[in-house]
Amino acid sequence: MSERSEAGLRAEVERLCARLLGAGAAAAGTAAGVLETPGCAARRPALVEASRACVAQLRRAGSGSLHLDPGEAADLEKPGPPRPVALTAEELARALAALPRAEAALLTLRYQAELDYDDLARLFDVERDRIGPLLLHARRALRARLATGGSG
């Protein structure tokens, strides 16, 4: 791997860990550990391993479980037309930070790390069929945060 692509991969893994765990030593340490793991020289294995390590830390901290309350599951049946939203990276980051950590992690892993449903199901220890509804719920929660300016 060239020095330039290695630096790019390092930056991407560090951004993912910081987004999932928050900026700080835990994210930096996790990213560094992932990049030293054998087999993580390519983008996909590195991002999957970073995701696994970050979700494990979230679980240890008690904020890595995903579930829906019965009332929330009923809300998933109500279709809501998506509306385009023009926003800045800061607005998106603020809205993601206002979500429960597991929801923010799920969205980040799906759309930033580009993990597929199978990978997400393994990481969050849920059935693959649950990922779609969980993503839908998380996207709706994110839209609600964006509608209120990113605050709770």
N, C-alpha and C positions, 0 to 999 in steps of 0.2 A: 504494500500500500504506500502510495506517495505521501510525503510529509504534508502536502496540502490537503489531500483527502482525509488523512488521519486527523488533522486539526479540525476539519469540518465535521467529522464524525464525533470527535471529542466535544465540540461545541454543541452539537445536536443532542447528545446524551446528557450533557450538563444542563441544557435548557429544559429537557424533559424532566429530569430529576428535580430541578428547581421549581418547575411548575407543579409537580406532584407533591413535593415535600416542603416547599417554601425555600426561599434563599437561605443559605447557611451551611454549616459544617456537615450536617447530615446529608444534604443533597450533594455536596462536593465529594464527600467520602464515598457515597454510593456510586456516583458517576465514575470516580477513579477506580473503584473496585471492579465495576463492570468492564471497564476498558482493559483491565489486566486479566480478565477471564479468558481462558483459551477458547477459541472459536468465535470470539466477538469482534473480529476485525472488520466484518461487513456490517452494513447498516441494519438490516432486519434482525440478525441475531443479537446485535448490540442493543437495539431498542426493545426487543422482547425481554432480554435479560435485565435491562434497566427497569422495565415495567414490573417484572417479577420482583426485583429487589425493593422497589419503591412500595408496591402493594403490600409486601411482607412487612415493611416498616410501618405502613398505615395500619395494618392489622394489629401489630404489637402495640401501637398507640391507641387502638380501639376505635379507629375511624375508617376502617377499610371494608365494612360489610355493606352490602347493597340489599335493600328490601323495599317493598311497597306496602303501605297500609291498605286495607281493603277499600277505603274511600278513594285513595289515589289510583288503585287498579281500575275502579269504575270510571274515573276520569279519562283513562286511556281509550275508552270506547268512543268518546266524543271527538269527532274529527274537528280539527281546527286548521283553517287554511294558513300555510306558512306565508309570512309576509317578508319581503326583502328589507333588510336593515343595513344602513350604512353606518359603520361605527369605526372607531379607532382601535388600535391594539390595546391602548390603555383602558378604554371602556370595556372591551372584552375581558381583559385580565381582571378588572374590578368586579365584573359580573360573575366570572368564574370563581373568584375568591369568596364571593358571598354565598355560593352554593355549598351544600354539605360536601365534605372532602371526597367522599366516595363518588358522588355524582360528577364533581369536577375532574376527578381522576379518570372516570369512565370516558367522559367526553374528550379529555386530553389524549388518552391512549388510543381512542378510535380515530380521531381526526388529526392529531399532530403526529403520533407515532405510527398511524395507519395500521393498527393491529386489526386482525379480522375477528369475527364473532367467536371462532373456536379458541383463539388465543385469549380473548377477553373472558370467556367462560372459564377457562383453566385458571386464569389469574385471580378471578373473583370467586372461584369455587361455586359456580352456579351452573345450571343446565344451559346449554347453548340457546335453547328456545326462550330463555328469560332475557337474553341480551337485548333483543329488539325492543321489548316493552321497557326495559330499564333505560335504554338510550332515548326512547321516545319521551319518557318521563323526565330525564335529565335535560333534554333539549327544550321541553316545555318550561321547565323551571328556569333554564337560562334565558329563554325569551321573556319570561315574567320579570326576571331581574333586569334585563335590558330595558324593558318597558318602564321600570321604576328608576332608571338611571344607574343600575348596577348595585343598588343598596338592597338590604333585606326587605 
